[in-house]
Amino acid sequence: AISGYAELMENGMARGPEVERFASEIRRNANRLLSLINDIIRLSELDNMEDAITFDQVDLYEIACRCADTLRINAQKHDVSFAIQGEPVMIRANREMMIELVNNLCDNAIRYNERGGWVAVTVREVKGKGVLVVEDNGIGIPKEHQDRIFERFYRVDKSRSKQTGGTGLGLAIVKHIVMLHDASLELVSEAGKGTKITVSF
């Protein structure tokens, strides 16, 4: 797309308002390409860093609150309400990876939602385990796709992913981080009703 639009502009086949539209498409596609490259690099790093991870005692609730503050503006842009509740929960984890995990899950919940929808994040301790729950009332995931959504590049709705700028790698990164922390991941979803993802540390 970038190459095609640039070629039309280069050959003088775009004039007036078309130039502005083509430039906008080039910028949008360049941003998608950068996101894709960054996610591929990140997955490659995660593949090769098992022995180099530093674990500390981190407060999962504090991390979730920070991520919520960052993502609230994005939620407002999509007309999605965003709420967080819970209590301080200390877990042994890599801080940067926890930020990445929470950000990816919340970003997906906002991205694949409807206008006027909601996202709820809960952090609590259950039977000595730190539990993170990210729930939404968005578009949901049909049963036949649920086993595959954590695969690299797998998308349930390709046109929607393209429209929202998704790379198809966010949940693959989440799964990788969960595995590196010996945590467990549970998905409950229904098409048209929403999704609930629970991570237990």
N, C-alpha and C positions, 0 to 999 in steps of 0.2 A: 504493500500500500504506500509506504514512504517513497519508494523508488518510482512508482507509477505517478503519484501526484507531483513529485519533483520534476519528472521528465516532462509532464504536461506544461508546467510552469516554465521550465528551461526552454521549451520549443515555442513559447509564446502562445500556447493554445488556451491559456486561462487569462481572462481579462476582468478588470473591475472587481466586483464583489466576489467573483469566483476565486481570485487570488487569495483573498482573506479566508474563504472557506477551505481551500486546499491547504493553506498554511496551518489552519486550525487542525485539520485532519492529520497532517504530518506531525504536529506537536503531540496530538493525542496518541498516535501510534508509536511515536518515539518514547513517550512515557510508559506505554504498555511494554515495549521492548526492554526498557531499562528495568522495570519491575520483574520481568521474566528472567533477565540476566542475573539480577541480584538474588532472586529466589533459587535459581540453579546453582549459583556460587555457594549460597548458604547451605543447600542440601549436600553439596560436595564436601563442604567443611564438616558438616555433621557426620557424614559417612566416615571421615578420617580422624575424628577427634576423641574417640572413646576413651583413650588413655590420658588425654590432656585436659579433661574437664576438672575444674575446681568446684567443690561443693562447700557451701556454707550453711549456717542456720539462717533462713530467710523467713520473713513474715509474708505469707501468701496473701493475706487480706490487704496489707499495705501495698503490695505490688498491684493487686487488682484495682485498688482505689486510684493509684497513679495512672494506670492504663485507662480507667474510666474517665478521668479528667482529660486525658489526651483525646479520647474518642468521642466525647460529648458533642463537639462541634460538628464532627462528621455525621453523628446521629441526627443532629438538628437539620443538617443539610438534606438528609434523606427523609425528614419528617418522622423520625422514629424516636420514641421516648426510651430513655436509658436509666436503669436503676441498679444500685448495688447495695447489698446488705450482707451482714455477717459479723465475724469476730476475729481478733488476731489469732492466727494459727501458724505456729512455727514448723517448718519442714526443712529437711536437709536437701538442698538443691543448688543449681547454678542460677544466680540471680538474673543474668542476661537472658538465659533460655526461658526462665519463667515469664519475664516481660514479653518475650517473643510469643510464647504459647498463649498467654492471655490476650495479647493484641490480635493474634491471628483468629482465635475463636470469636472474639467480640466483633472484629471487623467483618467476618463472614456473616454473623448474626444480623448486623446492620445492613450489609450489602445485599443479602438475599431475603429482604423483608419487603413489606408493602408500606405505602404511605399511611401514617397513622398507627403503625405497628409499635411493638415494644420489645425491648431486650432486658432481661433480668440476670444479674450476676450474683451468685451466692458463694460465700466461703465459710466453711464451718468445720468443726472437728467431729468425726463420727467414729466411735470405737477406736480411738487412738490414731486415726488416719486423717490427714488433711484432705478435704474434699472441695473441689472447685466445680460449680455448676454454671453453665452458660445456656440460658434458655431464651427462645424467641417464639413469636406467633407468626413467623414469616411464611415463605412459600413451601417449606418442608421438603423432604426427600422421599420419593416413591420407594416402596419396599425393594423393588428389583435393583435399585442402584445403591442401597445402603452398604452392601458388602464391599463396594469398590471405591467409595468416595475418598478414602485415605490413600489411594494409589496416585502416583505422580501423573499429572496432566489429565486426570479423569474429571470430567465435568458432567453434571446432570443436565444442565440447560446451557448448551454452547453459546447460543445467541445472547442469553442474559449475562453470562460470564464475560463475553466480549464487550457488551454494553457497559458493565460495571467496572471493567478493567481488571478482572480476576485473572490470575495466571494458571490456576489449576494446580498450584503447588503448596498453597497455605496449609491445607490439612495434612499433606504428606510431611511437611515440616513439623506440625503438631505431633503426628504419630511418632516421628523420629525422636523428638524431645521426650515424649512419654516413655519410650523404650529405654532411652539413655538414663532415665531416672527410676527404672523398675516400677513404674506406676501403671495403673490400669485405666482403660478408656471405655466408656459406655455411651452408645448412641441410641436415642429413642426419637423417632421422627415419623410424621405422617404428612403426606402431600396435602398442601392447602391449609394445614393446621399449625405447623411449626416444628421446631427441633429442640432437643434437649441433649447437651453433651456433658457428661460427668467425668472428671478426672480425679482419681484417688491416689494419694501419695502415701 
